[in-house]
Structure formats: structure tokens, C-alpha cells
Amino acid sequence: MLFNRKTKEKRHFEKNAFYSHISDIFRHPAVRRMKQYPHHGRTNCYDHCLHVAFYNYKWCRRLHLDHRSAARAGMLHDMFLYDWHTHARMTGERLHGLTHPKLALKNAGKYFTLNPTEEDIILTHMWPVTFFRFPRTKEGWIIVLTDKYCGLLETLRLL
């Protein structure tokens, strides 16, 4: 029983610390708009970003990296604010996978002050699809894995 209580306390502390790092972001009206856009499977863009932000935070924290920037950028990495499933039909723009990181960075920069690590994470999260733009920070490499991990689990409806 003691182990379970300590484990629950640790998880509670970890989640509170995580939310304290992104509280200004996840409550922002522009970020909340991401709930309108489907993403992977039944997951909307907001929930996907929340999943990525949390796992990015956890993994970077365990690796003694900048977990605050990892969480914040994870919450903003797909802030493109449209339904990518219908975007090509409506606009003719067929390169969403290549172009959305730059748009997400632009949108995030409108509402939040970003540090260089956060910018790198958002801009390079689609590597290797964006093969000319690879991560320059360790936190950027972590989100490459985190984004694919969460996207797969969401598509399989396991997250």
C-alpha cells in the first residue's frame, strides 16, 4: 500500500508541475480553438498537443533537459489552426506535412514569447519529413519521437 500512495503522490506532483509550466498556454483562447480540429483518429489537435507536451515534459525531465521548454513547445507544435484533412481541397496546398511547422511557429509567436529551444522544437518536430530542417537541440530530437509515438497511439485509439 505504501508504494501505491507514494506512486500516486509522485504522479500528482508531476502533473501539477507540468501544468504549472503550460498554464498560460492551455487556457489561451487561440490554443483552445485547436479543439475544433480533428487530428489523429478521434483525437483533436488540442488533445494531441497536450499528449505530446506531457510526454515531452516527462522524457526531457528524466533526461535532465529543458523540460519546461519541451512542455511549452509540445503544446504549441501543431498550432496551425485548420483541419488538415480538408485543407488541401479547400486551398490547393498539398504539403501540410512540410509547411505546418513553420505556420505553427508563426501562430505561436503571435501569442507567446518563445525562447530559441521552443522555436527549434516547434519548427523541427516533423523531421525526417522536413529533412532539410533537422533539430538543433536535444529537446527537438525528443519531440520528433514523442510526436510520432503519440500520433501512433492516438490513431490506434490507445491514447
C-alpha positions as CSV (number, residue, x, y, z in Angstrom):
1,M,0.0,0.0,0.0
2,L,2.8,2.4,0.8
3,F,4.2,2.0,-2.7
4,N,0.9,2.9,-4.3
5,R,0.4,6.0,-2.2
6,K,4.0,7.3,-3.0
7,T,3.5,6.5,-6.7
8,K,0.2,8.4,-6.7
9,E,1.8,11.3,-4.9
10,K,4.6,11.4,-7.4
11,R,2.2,11.3,-10.4
12,H,0.2,14.1,-8.8
13,F,3.3,16.2,-8.2
14,E,4.5,15.6,-11.8
15,K,1.2,16.6,-13.3
16,N,0.9,19.7,-11.2
17,A,4.5,20.7,-12.2
18,F,3.7,20.1,-15.8
19,Y,0.5,22.1,-15.8
20,S,2.3,25.0,-14.0
21,H,4.7,25.3,-16.9
22,I,1.9,25.5,-19.6
23,S,-0.9,27.2,-17.6
24,D,-0.8,30.4,-19.7
25,I,-0.8,28.3,-22.9
26,F,-3.5,25.7,-22.4
27,R,-6.0,28.3,-21.2
28,H,-5.4,30.7,-24.1
29,P,-8.4,31.2,-26.5
30,A,-6.3,30.6,-29.6
31,V,-4.9,27.4,-28.2
32,R,-8.4,26.3,-27.1
33,R,-9.6,26.7,-30.8
34,M,-7.4,23.7,-31.6
35,K,-10.2,21.6,-30.0
36,Q,-12.3,22.3,-33.2
37,Y,-9.9,20.5,-35.5
38,P,-9.6,16.7,-35.8
39,H,-6.1,15.3,-35.8
40,H,-5.3,11.5,-35.4
41,G,-8.2,9.1,-35.1
42,R,-10.8,10.6,-32.7
43,T,-8.2,12.9,-31.1
44,N,-8.5,16.6,-31.8
45,C,-5.5,18.9,-32.3
46,Y,-5.6,20.3,-28.7
47,D,-5.6,16.9,-27.1
48,H,-2.8,15.7,-29.3
49,C,-0.7,18.7,-28.4
50,L,-1.5,18.1,-24.7
51,H,-0.4,14.4,-25.0
52,V,2.8,15.4,-26.8
53,A,3.5,18.2,-24.3
54,F,3.1,15.8,-21.3
55,Y,5.3,13.0,-22.7
56,N,7.8,15.5,-24.0
57,Y,7.9,17.0,-20.5
58,K,8.3,13.7,-18.8
59,W,11.1,12.4,-21.0
60,C,13.0,15.6,-21.1
61,R,12.7,15.9,-17.3
62,R,14.1,12.3,-16.8
63,L,17.0,13.1,-19.2
64,H,17.7,16.4,-17.3
65,L,17.0,18.5,-20.3
66,D,14.9,21.7,-20.6
67,H,11.6,20.1,-19.7
68,R,9.8,23.5,-19.3
69,S,10.5,24.5,-22.9
70,A,9.7,20.9,-24.0
71,A,6.3,21.1,-22.4
72,R,5.5,24.6,-23.7
73,A,6.6,23.8,-27.3
74,G,4.9,20.5,-27.2
75,M,1.6,22.3,-26.5
76,L,2.2,24.6,-29.5
77,H,3.9,22.4,-32.0
78,D,0.7,21.9,-34.1
79,M,-0.9,25.3,-33.7
80,F,-1.7,25.6,-37.4
81,L,-5.4,26.3,-36.7
82,Y,-7.2,24.4,-39.6
83,D,-8.4,20.9,-40.3
84,W,-5.5,19.4,-42.2
85,H,-7.9,16.6,-43.6
86,T,-9.8,19.2,-45.7
87,H,-7.1,21.8,-46.1
88,A,-5.8,20.6,-49.5
89,R,-9.3,20.5,-51.0
90,M,-10.1,24.0,-49.8
91,T,-6.8,25.7,-50.5
92,G,-4.9,23.6,-53.0
93,E,-2.0,23.4,-50.5
94,R,-1.0,19.8,-50.5
95,L,2.2,19.9,-48.5
96,H,0.7,20.2,-45.0
97,G,3.4,17.9,-43.5
98,L,6.1,20.1,-44.8
99,T,4.6,23.5,-44.2
100,H,2.7,23.3,-40.9
101,P,5.7,23.5,-38.5
102,K,6.5,27.0,-39.9
103,L,2.9,28.1,-39.6
104,A,2.6,26.7,-36.1
105,L,5.7,28.7,-35.1
106,K,4.3,31.8,-36.7
107,N,0.9,31.4,-34.9
108,A,2.6,30.5,-31.5
109,G,4.8,33.6,-31.9
110,K,1.8,35.8,-32.2
111,Y,0.5,34.9,-28.8
112,F,3.5,33.8,-26.8
113,T,7.2,34.8,-26.3
114,L,9.2,31.8,-27.4
115,N,12.8,31.0,-26.5
116,P,15.2,29.5,-29.0
117,T,14.7,26.0,-27.7
118,E,10.9,26.3,-28.1
119,E,11.3,27.7,-31.6
120,D,13.6,24.8,-32.6
121,I,11.2,22.2,-31.1
122,I,8.2,23.6,-33.0
123,L,10.0,24.2,-36.3
124,T,11.7,20.8,-36.5
125,H,9.1,18.4,-34.9
126,M,8.3,16.8,-38.3
127,W,11.8,15.6,-39.1
128,P,12.5,13.4,-41.2
129,V,9.6,14.6,-43.3
130,T,11.2,18.1,-43.2
131,F,14.6,16.6,-44.0
132,F,16.4,19.9,-44.6
133,R,15.3,21.2,-41.2
134,F,16.6,18.9,-38.5
135,P,16.5,19.6,-34.7
136,R,19.4,21.5,-33.3
137,T,18.6,20.8,-29.6
138,K,18.2,17.6,-27.7
139,E,14.7,18.6,-26.8
140,G,13.9,19.0,-30.5
141,W,15.1,15.4,-31.1
142,I,12.9,14.2,-28.2
143,I,9.7,15.8,-29.7
144,V,10.4,14.0,-33.0
145,L,10.0,10.7,-31.2
146,T,7.2,11.9,-28.9
147,D,5.0,13.3,-31.7
148,K,5.2,10.1,-33.6
149,Y,4.7,8.0,-30.5
150,C,1.5,9.9,-29.5
151,G,0.3,10.1,-33.1
152,L,0.5,6.3,-33.4
153,L,-1.2,5.6,-30.1
154,E,-4.0,8.1,-31.0
155,T,-4.5,6.6,-34.4
156,L,-4.7,3.1,-32.8
157,R,-7.1,4.6,-30.2
158,L,-4.8,3.6,-27.3
159,L,-4.3,7.2,-26.0
